[in-house]
Amino acid sequence: MIMKFASYLVIFFTIFFHCSNGSNLIHQSCMEASESDPNLRYDFCVASLEDGSSKRQPPPTNLEDLVGMSIQLTKSNATNMVSIISELLKSKGFDQYAKGCLKDCFDLFKDSLSELDDAVVAFKSKDLNTAAIKMSATLDNSVTCEDQFKDKKGEKSPLTKENHDYYQLNVISLAFVQMFHQHY
Ligand SMILES: *[C@@H]1O[C@H](CO)[C@@H](O)[C@H](O)[C@H]1NC(C)=O
């Protein structure tokens, strides 16, 4: 009886681990992260990580690689933010107040880029507390960028969608670092 049970277990785990390919890793990790953080949207998590994973050779096959990839995706998003904002700064369609906000956003995302570099280094050396602190700082920066526009009546942020996407990616990376911390 016990032998029979044991052999079922072996079969179960063989199938289970065989099926734990990259996509399962992403689904499971996004599920776990979305349960621990109410701001994290599961669908966005799966979509952005699957997209990132499909462009990576080899794709991440364990949590550590997935967290690393997620931080890198956040960083390339921040790089795009900097160039989008610098394009907006060149255009003439903004009043003085909005220009000031955009300039601040530019500086905030520049800061985020160096904080994300620090996060990459910290994560690689398994200094997970520092990695999480840096990821929280970059999260605050994107919120600060968006909120400035709300401080003046009638002002509308031209970056709402971009900030929102960035925020989601950043939330994912932070939650993943914390999740890795628990597993590690
Ligand atoms: C940031 O990443 C998200 C998810 O992959 C994407 O939808 C969005 O367009 C990216 N934003 C920038 C500015 O690259």
The ligand as an SDF file (V2000), in Angstrom:
LIG
                    3D

 14 14  0  0  0  0  0  0  0  0999 V2000
    6.4670   49.4940  -20.1140 C   0  0  0  0  0  0  0  0  0  0  0  0
    6.1440   48.1270  -20.0860 O   0  0  0  0  0  0  0  0  0  0  0  0
    4.7750   47.8280  -20.3380 C   0  0  0  0  0  0  0  0  0  0  0  0
    4.5640   46.3450  -20.1330 C   0  0  0  0  0  0  0  0  0  0  0  0
    5.4270   45.5840  -20.8770 O   0  0  0  0  0  0  0  0  0  0  0  0
    4.4210   48.2930  -21.7390 C   0  0  0  0  0  0  0  0  0  0  0  0
    3.0620   48.0480  -21.9890 O   0  0  0  0  0  0  0  0  0  0  0  0
    4.7020   49.7750  -21.8610 C   0  0  0  0  0  0  0  0  0  0  0  0
    4.4620   50.2070  -23.1650 O   0  0  0  0  0  0  0  0  0  0  0  0
    6.1430   50.0760  -21.4750 C   0  0  0  0  0  0  0  0  0  0  0  0
    6.3240   51.4990  -21.4300 N   0  0  0  0  0  0  0  0  0  0  0  0
    7.3800   52.0810  -21.9610 C   0  0  0  0  0  0  0  0  0  0  0  0
    7.4400   53.5680  -21.7930 C   0  0  0  0  0  0  0  0  0  0  0  0
    8.2540   51.4590  -22.5300 O   0  0  0  0  0  0  0  0  0  0  0  0
  1  2  1  0
  1 10  1  0
  2  3  1  0
  3  4  1  0
  3  6  1  0
  4  5  1  0
  6  7  1  0
  6  8  1  0
  8  9  1  0
  8 10  1  0
 10 11  1  0
 11 12  1  0
 12 13  1  0
 12 14  2  0
M  END
$$$$
